[in-house]
Amino acid sequence: MTLREDTFRRADGSEGLYGVVDKPDYALVLALDGDRLAMVEQYRYPLGLRRWEFPQGTAPDRAEMPAQELAARELREETGLRAATWTYLGLLDVAPGVSSQRGRAFLATDLTEGRPEREATEADMRSAWVTRTEFEARARAGEITDAQSLAAYALLLLRSS
């Protein structure tokens, strides 16, 4: 990640200063098995809390990788799941007011279970299945707050309607 400050000229001619966080693009996976969704829980240092979210991440060492390949890697690494069917759900902008980072959300189905292949930084990660009803109840209760996970679930709902 890099942080930069850009000076720019507004349409009215006045100058401005903009702080930008540049981070690599990521992939997010909604792994769906019938009515169950695969989720992971991990400690999020900036919040000082453990949070539940869908598997997601960037390629190691800022490597460039096709989005679906990255999604498959993150799913396998964080949950041990492998998917035979992949469906692109859409593009997510993390925080376009401060960050250039973008994500691609995928639906993974026809799943096979295996052992997670977590990185050292993910050693405390847990994974679990939740039903769609449970996901929605936990989101309403403020227990699932990851904006990317909530947005990706909204894309799934829009696809289903």
SVG drawing of the C-alpha trace seen along z (x, -y; Angstrom):
<svg xmlns="http://www.w3.org/2000/svg" viewBox="-37 -30 43 62">
<polyline fill="none" stroke="black" stroke-width="0.4" points="0.0,0.0 1.1,-3.5 -0.2,-6.8 0.1,-9.9 -1.1,-13.5 -2.0,-15.0 -2.5,-18.6 -5.1,-19.3 -7.1,-22.1 -10.8,-22.1 -13.3,-23.1 -13.6,-26.6 -9.8,-27.1 -9.0,-26.8 -6.3,-24.3 -7.0,-21.4 -5.1,-18.6 -6.3,-15.0 -4.9,-12.1 -5.1,-8.8 -4.5,-5.3 -3.3,-3.1 -3.8,0.7 -3.8,3.6 -7.1,4.8 -8.7,7.8 -11.1,10.6 -14.0,11.6 -15.9,15.0 -19.4,15.9 -19.1,19.7 -22.7,21.0 -23.7,24.5 -27.4,24.9 -28.6,22.2 -25.2,22.0 -22.5,19.4 -18.9,19.9 -17.5,17.1 -14.2,16.5 -13.5,14.7 -10.3,12.9 -8.8,10.1 -8.9,6.8 -6.2,4.7 -7.5,1.2 -10.8,2.0 -9.3,4.0 -12.0,6.6 -12.6,10.0 -15.0,9.7 -16.9,12.2 -16.6,11.7 -16.5,13.5 -13.1,14.9 -11.2,12.1 -7.7,10.8 -5.0,9.6 -2.3,11.5 1.0,11.9 3.7,9.4 1.5,7.1 1.5,9.7 -0.8,9.2 -3.3,12.1 -6.6,12.6 -9.5,11.8 -11.1,15.3 -7.8,17.0 -7.2,14.8 -10.7,15.6 -10.0,19.3 -6.7,18.9 -8.3,16.9 -11.2,19.4 -8.8,22.4 -6.3,20.6 -8.9,19.3 -11.5,22.1 -10.0,25.1 -12.9,25.1 -12.6,25.5 -15.4,24.5 -16.2,26.1 -18.5,23.2 -17.6,19.5 -20.0,16.6 -18.8,13.0 -21.1,10.9 -19.6,7.4 -17.1,4.7 -16.8,3.1 -15.0,-0.1 -13.7,0.1 -13.7,-3.6 -13.6,-5.7 -13.3,-8.9 -9.9,-7.8 -8.7,-4.7 -8.0,-3.5 -8.6,0.2 -11.2,2.1 -12.5,5.6 -14.2,8.2 -16.9,10.3 -17.6,13.9 -20.1,16.6 -18.5,20.0 -20.7,23.1 -20.3,26.9 -17.9,26.9 -15.4,29.6 -14.1,29.4 -10.4,29.6 -7.9,28.2 -7.2,24.5 -3.8,23.3 -3.6,20.2 -0.7,17.7 1.1,17.1 -0.9,13.8 -4.1,15.8 -3.2,18.3 -6.0,17.1 -8.6,17.3 -11.7,19.4 -14.2,20.5 -17.8,21.5 -21.0,22.0 -23.9,19.7 -27.4,19.9 -28.6,17.0 -31.2,16.3 -28.5,16.3 -26.3,14.0 -29.2,11.5 -30.1,11.6 -26.5,11.1 -26.1,8.2 -29.3,6.6 -28.0,7.0 -24.7,5.3 -22.6,8.5 -21.5,8.7 -20.3,5.2 -17.7,5.7 -18.8,3.4 -17.4,5.5 -19.2,8.6 -22.5,6.7 -22.2,5.2 -21.3,8.6 -24.3,10.1 -26.4,7.3 -25.0,8.2 -26.1,11.8 -29.6,10.7 -29.8,8.5 -28.7,11.4 -31.4,13.6 -34.2,11.1"/>
</svg>
